Amino acid sequence: MVNELLKEFHEIAASPKAQMDRYLAEGRKVVLTAPVYTPEELIHSMGFVPFGAWGADTELKRAKEYCPAFLCSIVQSILELGMTDVYKGASAIVIPSLCDTLKTLGENWKYAVKDIPFIPMTYPQNRKPEFGMNFTIAGYERVKADLEKLGGTFSNEALAHSNEIYNRHNKAMRDLDEVLARHPEVGAAARSDVFKSAWFMDKAEHTELVEKLIDALKNQEAGEAKLPVLVSGILTDAPGLNEILDDLGMHIVADDVAAQSRQYRTDVPAGDDALKALAQKFSGMDNCSVLYNQEKPRIKWIADTAKARGAKGVIVVMTKFCDPEEFDYPLIKKACDAADIPVAIVEVDRQMEHYEQVRTNLETFRDILMM
C-alpha cells in the first residue's frame, strides 16, 4: 500500500503539466502561484485551482532576454516556462514580493508572457503590528479584485471554508513530517515527491492521499535505521541531489525547506472575518529566511529541531544567488556549532546537470558524522 501511494505521488510530482491539463480538461480554471506564501486559500475560495509555479530543472534560454545571470535560477526558470508556453491555459499568475528577485519576476512577466495576466501580492516586511496586518489585507483585496475580473466570485463563507480545507492539509503535512521521521525506508526522493506533488493538486485531493499514506505507514514496520539529518533550504527537489542522499544512506528526519515543511507550520486562526483571519496567518508566520524578524528565531529553530529529532547533522542546500538564505547561513553555522551539530553546505542551481561536487561534499560529511 505504501509503495503504491508513493508511486502515485511520484507520477504527479514528475508530470505537473499533465496534472494541469487534467484540471483544464475538466473545465476548471488554474491560477499559478509563485513562491513563497501566495494566498492559495483566497484563490481556492474564488473557484480557481491554485497551481504551484516553482520552475523546473531546465536550461535557461529565453529568460536570459530579461534576466541577468546572477538572478536566482528558480525565478528565471519560472519565466522560462512561461515564455515557452508550458503554463499555457492558466488564467493568471500570482507573484508575491518577498524578495528582490521575485519583484523583478512580476515586472518581467508582464512583458514576456502577455497571455497570462500577472497579479501582484505585495506583502509588508513588518507583518506583525496592526499596520502590517492592514497592509496585508489590502494586498489580498487587490488579488481578490483581479481574480473577480477573471470570473472569480468572493464570499466570506467560501473563504472560511477554504481556510478550513487548507488547515486540514497543513495538519496532514505536519503529521506526515513526524511519521516520516520514524520511517527511514522512505528515502529522500520519495519524501520530496510527496511534498512536491502538493503544489500540483487540489488541496482536498492531496490531503486525502496524504492521510492514506500516514495510515499505511503507521501500520508498517519501520525499516533499517539510516544516518539521520535535517535538511534546510529554499528548494530540494532536484533528482540528482535526492539520489545522492539516498545512495549515502541519509534519512531526512526533519526539514526547514521553503517548498516543503515551512509552508505548513502556521494555520489560519478562527474568526468571523475570513480575510482578516488569513492576514493573521501571515502575521503569525516565522522561522523563514524571507520573513523579516530582527531576532532571527529560525536559527534557533533549526538547532533545536535537529536536537529534538535526533539529527546527527544539518545539510544546508543553498540555492545559488539566493541572498536571504546566504545572509542566514553564517548564523546557522554559528548556532549549530554551539549546539555541537555538524553542518554541511551544498550549492544547487536549476540548471545543474552534474552533481559530482555535491556528492563528494556529502560523502565527506557522511564520513565525519559516522566517526
N, C-alpha and C positions, 0 to 999 in steps of 0.2 A: 504493500500500500504506500509506504514512504517513497519508494523508488518511482512508483507510478506518478505520484504527486510532484516529485522533484523533476521528472521528465516534462510534465505539463508546464511547470514554472519555467523550465529552460526554453521550451518551444516559444513561449510568449516573450521572454526576455530577448531571445535571439532574433525575433522577427516582428519588431514593433510596427513596421509598415503593413504587414498582413493584419495585425490587430486593428490598426486604424482603418484600413479598408473595410474590415468587417463592420465596424460601427457605422461607417458611411453608407455601406450597402443596406444596413438596417434602417436608414433614413435619419440617423442621429447626427447632430452637429457636433463637431470636435473643435475644442479650443486648446491650443498649445500652451503649456505652462513652462516657462523657462525657470531655471534655478535662481534663487532659492526662496522658499516660503511664499510662493504665489498663492493667493487666496482661493484654493480649489473649492472650498466649501461654498463660497459665493457663486462661482462659475457653475458648479454642480446644481445648486438650487435653482438656477435660472434656465435649466433644461439642456445644458451642454454636457459633453463628456470631457472633463479635464484630461489632457494627454501630455505626459512629460516630454519636454524637449531639452535633453541634456547632451545633444550632439552625438557623435559616433567616432569610432576609431577609423579615420579616413584621411586620405591625402588632401591637403588644402590647396585648392587651385583658384577658384573664382572668388573665394572670400578674401584673397590677397589683394583684390582690386580695392578693397575698403579698409583692410586691417593691416597694421604694421606687424612685423614678425614677432615682436615681443608681447603681443596680446595673448592672454590665456587661450589655449587651444580648444577648451570646452566651448567657449563663446564663439570662436572662429568656426568651429565645426557646425554649430547651430546655424550660423549664417550660410555656410557652405551647403548644408542640406536644404535650407530654404531656397537658395538660388538654383539648385539642381532639381527642384520640384519633388523632392522626397516627401515634403509636407503638403503637397498639392491636395486640395479638398478641405483643408482646415478652414474654419470660419474666421479665426483670428489667432494672434499670439499675445499673451500677457507676459511682459518682461518687467521684473522688479528692479529696483535701483540700489541694491545693497552693496555694490562695489563699483569702482570707476569703470571697469571694463564692461559690465552689464549696461551702464548708462550709454556707452558708445554703441552697444549692440542695437538698442532700440532705435537710435537715430539712423544708423546704417541700414537697418531693416526697412525703414520707411521708403528708402530709395532703391534698395537692392531686391526686395521681394514685394512688389506692388500689389499682387493679387491676394495677399494675406494681411489684413489690417493689423497694425501694431497698437496695442493697448498698454500704456504705461501704468505701473503700480509704484507710486513714489512713497517710500517708507521714511519715517523720521529716524535719525540716529538716537535721539533722546526719546525712546518709545515708552518709558515707564511713567513720567509725570502726566498730569491731565492734558496739558497742551500737546504732548506727544500722542496721546490717545485720540484727541480730536483730529490731529493731522492724519493719523492712520485711517480714521473713519472717513475723512474727506477723500483720501486715496481710494477707499473702497467705493465711495459714491461715484467717483469718476469711472471706475471699472464697470460698475452697475449701469451707468448711463450709456457707456459704449456698447455693452452687451445688449441693452434694450434696443439699440439701433440695428442690431443683427438678428432681432426677433426673440430675444430672451425676455422673460417676464419675471419680475421680482415680487416676493411677498415675504413678510416676516415669518410666517408659518413654514413656508418652504425652506427658508434658510435655517430655521431652528431644526427642521427635520434633517437637513444635510449635515448640520453640525453634529447631530447625534450619530449619523452614519459614519462620519469621519472620526469621531471619538471612539466608536467601536473598533474601527480599523486601527487607530493608534494603539488601543489596548491589545489587540491581537498581535500587532507587530512587537510591542514591548514584551508580551508573553513569549512570543516566538524567540526573541533575542535571549531570554533567560533559558528557555528549553534547549536551544541550540548550543548553549554554553556547556550543557551536560551530555551532548551527543557528538563526540569527535568524529564519528563516522560520516557526518555531513560535512564535506570539505568546503574550502573557501569558494570554489567555483559554484557549487550548488547553493551555498548561502547567498552569494551575490545574485544568482538568478531569482531567488525568492524576493529579495528586496528590489531588484531592478524591475521585475515584472509589475510591481505595484504602480509604476509610472504609466503603464500602458493599458490599465484595466479600470473599468468602473469599480469604485472602491467597495461597494457592496459585494460584487462578484469576487474581488480579490480577498476580502475578509472571509468569505465562505471557504475558499480554498486554504487559506492560512489556518483557520480553525480546524479544518480536517487534518492538516499536516501536524498541528500541535497534538491533537488527539492520537494520531498514529505514532508520533514519536514517544509520547508518554507510555504507550503500550509496547514499545520496542526497547529491548535491552541495549544499553549504551555500548558503543564499540570500544576498541582498544584505545587507551589513553595516548594522546599525542602532546606535542610541545605547545602549551597554552600561551597565546599572545593577544594583546589588544592592538587593533589597527585604527589609525586616525588619518583623516584627510578629507578632501572635498569629494573625490570620486575614486572608487577602487574596483571598477567593473571590467578592467582590461583582462581578457582571457589569458594573455601571456603572464601577467602578474599573478593571477589566481592559480594558474598551473604550477608556478614556482612554489607558492605557499603549500600547495597540496603535495608536490613532489618532495618537499623538505620536511613533511610531516608536521606542519604547523597548524594548530587549531585556534581559530578566532573565537575567543571566549567573550569578547565584548568589542564594540566598535564605537568610534567617535567620527563617523563618516557623514558628511553633509547629505549625501544622496541615500543614506541608509538610516541609522537609528536617530540621528539628530532631528529628523522630521517628525518623530513620533513621541517626543518626550512631554509635550505640552498639549493639554486638551482645551477645547472651548468650554468655559465655565457656564453654569446655568444662569439664565437671566431672561427677562421679558423682552428685551431689545436684542434680537439675534445678531444684528450688525455690530452693536456695541460689544456684545459678548465675543464676537470674532476678533475685534480690536483688542480686547482684554487678553485673548490668547497670545497675540503677537507681543503685547506688552510683557507678558509673563515668560516669554522665551529667553533663554540664556545659553551659556556654555557653547558658543559658536564663534568662529573667527570673524564672521561678517556682521555680528551683532555687537554694537558698541557697549562696553562695560569697562569702566576705569579699573575695577578691581580684578578683572580677568579671571572669573571663577572657573572658566573652562580648564585652566591649567591644573588647579587642584582637583577638579572632577576627573581628569584623565588619570592622575596618580592614584587617587582614592579608588577609582573603579578598577584599575589594574590590580591593586592590592585585594580588593573585595572579591574579584573573580579569580584570583589565583594566577594571574598572568605572570609569566617569567620575564617578559619583556614587552616593550612598546615599539611598534613599527609605524613611523610617520611616512605616509605616502604623499609626497609633495607634488602637487600639480605645478608644472613649470610656469613661471611668471605669475603665480597667484600671490599677490602682495599680502593680503590679510593672513594667509597661512604662514608665509615666510616670517612675518613680524612675530607670530606667536611661537615659532619653533624654539628660539633661544630660551624662552620662559618654560616651555615644556621640558626641554633638556635639563634645565636647572632644577625643576621640581622633581623630575624622575630621578636625577642623580641624588638629590637629598633623600628620596624615599628608597634608595638603593635598588632602582629598577633600570636595567639597561635599556638604551634607546638606539634604534637604527633609523636612518632616514634614507629613502629612495625617491628619486625624481621620476615622474611619469609624464607622458605627453600623449595627446590624442593621435599624433602622427607616428608614434613609436611602432616599429616593426620587429626590432631585435631587443631582447631583454637580458643579454648575457651579463651586462654590468650589474643589473638588478639581482640576477641570480648569484653572482659572485659575492655581492654585498650581503645578501640574506643567508647564503651558505656560511659565511664567516660569522654572522650574527648568531645563527643556529649553534655553531660550534662553541661560541662564547657562552650561550645560555645553558649548554649541556655540560659545561665544566664542573 
